[in-house]
């Protein structure tokens, strides 16, 4: 039987899996239930400290912080998944084309890719959102474009290495088409580094989306995100610390879980691991 990811797993794999699993569980629960309406205003209980009624306290408008953090998790995860799927799909197709065809196609693609890569990712995302407007679709598109060049470079490098292998040459000799050779022999063997990069990308997107929301150009209020919760908590840092602690801990635990899980995937998929 083939060993699973967690068979004989190191502590970082277990901890990462538990943290990411916990995040996904919160997201799923948040789709069907939250302790309170995340956007319902209760002016009778503003800035209520953590208690049995409000486990993580309430904000300046009396809204339950736990409920808002649960909805924020759903928004962050949906944006991160959208960006990862879009960037990995498009980046894999472009990188595989450049690495397999090489020549002038490779030069043109990589020139454009390097030009995009020259811009800081966050600055590029801010510029695109300024043009497209602040909404969930614009954020997904902007962050996908910002992170696309990294995927293209990784896939291109993997494909250029794999295309020189003996089984690829044998596929060409027997008359297989370039498309068949790419789909049957090259792309499956180029997936391991892409999977690891996609896992890390998920964490980067969560952090970037939080940063955009903190700056006021993310998902517009009243929808809660971890970033805009942190931004709204700034005036109350001294007398209502729970407002900033809750989203801050959520972001930190998510990044920790994703990074630990990414390390575990890298170790599992590394062909030199059992050497």
BELSUL-V899853 format. One record per residue. N is the residue number from 1. NEAR is the number of other ideal C-beta (glycine too) atoms within 10 Angstrom. Layout:
N:NEAR  N:NEAR
//
This chain:
1:4  2:4  3:9  4:9  5:14  6:13  7:10  8:7  9:17  10:13  11:9  12:17  13:20  14:14  15:16  16:25  17:17  18:13  19:19  20:21  21:12  22:14  23:19  24:12  25:11  26:17  27:18  28:12  29:13  30:19  31:10  32:6  33:9  34:17  35:14  36:17  37:13  38:21  39:14  40:12  41:13  42:16  43:8  44:7  45:15  46:14  47:15  48:18  49:12  50:15  51:11  52:5  53:12  54:22  55:14  56:21  57:21  58:26  59:25  60:15  61:15  62:17  63:22  64:24  65:28  66:19  67:23  68:29  69:22  70:21  71:20  72:29  73:25  74:20  75:23  76:28  77:21  78:14  79:25  80:23  81:14  82:18  83:27  84:23  85:13  86:18  87:25  88:21  89:12  90:15  91:26  92:22  93:14  94:20  95:28  96:24  97:18  98:24  99:26  100:21  101:15  102:14  103:8  104:8  105:13  106:16  107:11  108:11  109:18  110:19  111:9  112:13  113:21  114:12  115:10  116:14  117:17  118:9  119:14  120:10  121:19  122:16  123:10  124:19  125:25  126:17  127:14  128:18  129:20  130:12  131:9  132:13  133:12  134:15  135:13  136:16  137:11  138:19  139:28  140:22  141:18  142:25  143:29  144:23  145:20  146:26  147:24  148:22  149:24  150:19  151:26  152:28  153:19  154:20  155:26  156:25  157:15  158:22  159:24  160:18  161:13  162:20  163:20  164:8  165:13  166:7  167:12  168:20  169:11  170:12  171:19  172:13  173:8  174:7  175:7  176:16  177:11  178:12  179:9  180:11  181:20  182:23  183:13  184:14  185:19  186:23  187:19  188:11  189:15  190:24  191:14  192:16  193:15  194:20  195:14  196:21  197:24  198:20  199:20  200:18  201:24  202:22  203:20  204:20  205:26  206:24  207:20  208:24  209:29  210:27  211:17  212:24  213:29  214:19  215:14  216:12  217:19  218:28  219:21  220:14  221:13  222:12  223:17  224:26  225:28  226:27  227:27  228:25  229:25  230:21  231:19  232:19  233:21  234:10  235:11  236:15  237:11  238:6  239:9  240:20  241:14  242:19  243:25  244:17  245:17  246:23  247:29  248:16  249:13  250:22  251:21  252:11  253:14  254:24  255:17  256:16  257:21  258:24  259:16  260:21  261:26  262:22  263:17  264:23  265:20  266:17  267:15  268:18  269:14  270:13  271:8  272:5  273:9  274:5  275:5
//
